[in-house]
Amino acid sequence: LYLSALALAGADAPAKGPVKGRSPATRPARGLLSWSDFKYLGAFRAPRLGTSSTAGSRYGFSATVMCWNPKGDPGGERDGFVGSIMMPGHPSKQLIGEFSIPRPKILTDADKQADGTYDTRRLPMAKQLGRFSDPSGGKKNVFEKRVENWGGMCWDGDEIHLSWNLWYHVDSGAAYHLSHMAARKRPDGTWKTTIEPYALPIRSHRINGYVAVVPKWWADAHLGGRRLLGGLNICQGVGASNCGPGLYAFDPKAPAAVLTLMEFPHAGKSAKTHDDDWRPSDLWRGLAFVDTGAKYAVMFCGRKSLGEVRYGIGRPTDASRSKGYHCDPYRPEIRFYDPAALLAVLKGAAKPHQPRPYAKIDLTKVFFQPDRAFLTAGIGYDPVNRLLYIAQVRGDRDSARYEAVPVIHVWRIVKP
């Protein structure tokens, strides 16, 4: 099932105020979410901070991961968009910033430029909240003289769970390293480690990426109380990473007991353990277990490659000129997985490489042009107000073409 996100966006004004009701964490879901349950509310820009910013970093070349912080920006209740967005800043700093969530805007034909693209300078801009910081307190730098990138982050109560990875880490299956931890933010903006860095007994390049919280009722019923999901699919052709959106369940307090829900090991070009139509430039960066109390889904967002696989320097017509794998063209995509299909793997009724999404959503017409790399970051989800946040890397190219900041797209679940 492929659907155009623009067709389902609608032109109505965003709903005012938060959706009333309590978080559905204690109420089992019974049906599957559909993309028609979502309404597009528009987008906003990350803060544009110059090189002289006193915040300690900036958002240029950012949006590799992101998360929604339920306790950020207390004044957000006034416009119905509570909490804040947390996102790494410039990769040279490896610090995480936080910004408010303004009311998003849907650009119309009146906002188009002469070349037919939308002028993203007309989108509202978020406000920076405090300085950039390192929630790990420097503990994520395990390898000497090698920069480790943030792989994923999510909030569970008053704790933020973090993961990090090396871009190129073709280790053996037995080479695990400290890649996850948790921290709590103090009132003065500093961080206190609540769970020291720990390793998981899965090949590092398969698990130290995106991370999300599982609804407690589902974790207790099916995962032995394991509250976190995680995995990693990285854009390269070597055999260390998942050849698809791998998924594992784990408990930070007992990290040795990991459950495999989806895994796509590399075994050559004709491997039957790959995801359907997998290509080396596929890149899945976002994960969320969305549960409304009546419907649910495990959702991934990322970039799907559509073209011929080629290695080398990018051609003039390619989205990137850098050396590496090129599989142009691409599309930004959301995938919906049935949680029951993941349970079939745990029960032995299916193999880890067999789950397939029941819906694939093409976001091309929602994402702003002319950037054709279509890179996404993590998913942020507000379960009380049923708001979904997805970052488009380099989405605001009109303000600064060289160091474009991310744009955050917003949807609301409007059906039970």
Steps between C-alpha positions, in 0.01 A plus 500: 500500500662823382327829578587861430540691825398822325165355399426434864640829631184704454473878504314543828648710777686309772290384791519747788621391839611159620285192458333435834543167669765290664788311352379163362786305657273284716235422236575219251474598132271294279541619140773621262574863428445621145657804334148632451487534881764776476448863403788718382527822701796659325864560588740730682872573489767417754671810645755666275806564714812659356861399559520766771201361692537488877297175509816293449415350159253536212266279293681514165558148359285370786188282541670162498270407793234675705244442774206673669554610861170504696647728769652762271361850432235520778324790325408285201158417644373836379509399133437126544855394411651402831849378566809563290717343232849377586753457220879485462666816379790531258677160465838653584374578853289189574282696742121479530275804481137561589243732346134592534215378279321793334165459330587342162397653169384340174661678205266576209537611139539856629826387664656364180804650333570556131650151464183341639648402838364621831677785679585339833590840646125546547484216752498591870834456676542320831664670799823363643462382862825540689844387393606185319626226732622141513255282698761223511750723680768392252441130568402419142852551366619139526739480206811715517532755218177384333183708514193310609171637369171510685292207379172543685326654800160486665338603828340261749362694795772736619784299341648538154637181344792548262696296248802575283699330225797518268410568138739232378529215748537165324570302814466129554187364663680473834620862509243685709561837659330742736236668287196584719432689823236713674508838674276746683510877453559711808320833555820689412519332158781257583457123480515219754574149373228262618614191305871468426605416141430137420553256213241277336587148374410583141750603232556869566411614151157339526369642827665830603275732300133603530333434835136525617285423803250213495157552665519342844199272452651354182846462649361324807274272296745399227857612568553401861489866602765617252406863438744601225515420130809572294698415192720640226495510123786704362566618146782276375550178311710309752359209692507631856169689506143386448388487137168647607349655815616251764323501835586366846341526845710550812504614861786734604501338845557154348669575165620145439145373436422647157203381292526507120182623329639576152847438359629521144854359486710553189588182313590606146311659213250216470436467872146412602550658842495857363203732522298519178682702231776593745774724361820622670377862511186417698513683833247454783550748784169533685294260711182535707248262655180701459202392711177702516315255723284382208764454230874450488800450273877481509614781270832562326600804297795523267622516144423228244729456199330435168773499234789292374778429750825677412821564695737792446494878473150640459397608153362849426148356499541321835370643827853486644841544336690325781674167450300198606185313402246680284152363431318806362215581498380490862180558690432586865281226641302400808440131565230345717559158659240289677624424854338157467739421213792568734353271763486223240880513492520465879265201488705330227219524245710728276869566444655836597543606135137427405289785651389749237325838535127506442525857366772712338440875480681716244577847645657645185226757439508616862878542520639831374712510185748531334702271729463152345695308765176479704672424829282475810585494868326335792132499585361702788158397633279673758263222620259727690443753220561236231753710310764348272821691420741408218809703411607566142877541482601825323133587459547878532735562208355841421647666809852368434574260214837384634410435864127436485325421828239225540127544452261314732178366344201445729197268483219434745310174539140617461318166503469268801 
